[in-house]
Amino acid sequence: DRQVGLEVRHSLGGRMAGRAAGFDHDTEALWQFGDYAVAGRARQDVQAWTVASHTGYTFADVPLRPRVALKLNVASGDR
């Protein structure tokens, strides 16, 4: 689509992070909404979201303090 005119987007999100007993986590979520103009058509809605997580464990009593972790990211796409 050829975009013309005003585009308005808003993003709302949040983040939680913390550590306890060798474990750590960082999780974020975001929702985006709004609309934009397309030549010859009604305004088009924008709806998108994403969630990202990074969780790990640190072996504090092992030399060099190795850490294992898992990342998970997911996001919406368009049609």
N, C-alpha and C positions, 0 to 999 in steps of 0.2 A: 504494500500500500504506500502511496505517496502521501507523506504527511505535510500538511500546511496549517498555519495558524497556531493557536495556543495549545500547549501541552501542559497538563497539570498532573503531578504525581505526589503522593504522600507516602511516607514509610513509617510504620510503627514496629518497634521491636523491643526485645529484652535480652538480658544476659544474666546467667547464673554461673558462678565459679567458686571453687573451694578446694580445701585439702583436709584429709583426715586419715590417720593410720597408714601412711605411705601412698594412699590413693589421691589422685587429683582429677578434677573435671572442669571443663569450660564448655558451656552449652549456650547457643544463641539461636533466637528465632526472629524472623522478620516478615511482615506482611506489607505489600505495596499495593496501592490502589489509586485510581484517578481516571483521566480520559484524555483523548487527543483528537485533533481534527484530521480528516482524510478528504482529499479532493472529491467532490461529488457524492459524498455519503454523510450519514448522520455521525455524530461524534462516537468514537470507539472507546469502550471501557478498557482499563488496564487493571488486571488482577494478577498478582504474583506473590509467591512466598518462598521462604527458604528456612531450613533448620541445619545447624552445624554443631557437631559435638566432638570434643577431643578429651578422651579419658585415658589415664595412665596409672602405672604403679612404679614407684622407685624402690629398689632394693638397697636400703640405706646401710645395711650391715655387710655388704659385699664390696670388695675393692672397686674403685672407680664409680661406685653408685649407679649401676645401669638402670635404665628406665625402659619399660615396655609400654606401648600406647596403641590406642585404636582411634582412628578418625573416621567419622561418618558425616557426610554432607549430602543433602538432598535439596533439590530446588524444583519448582514448577517450571513448565515450558509453555510455549504458545501452541496454537493449533497447527 
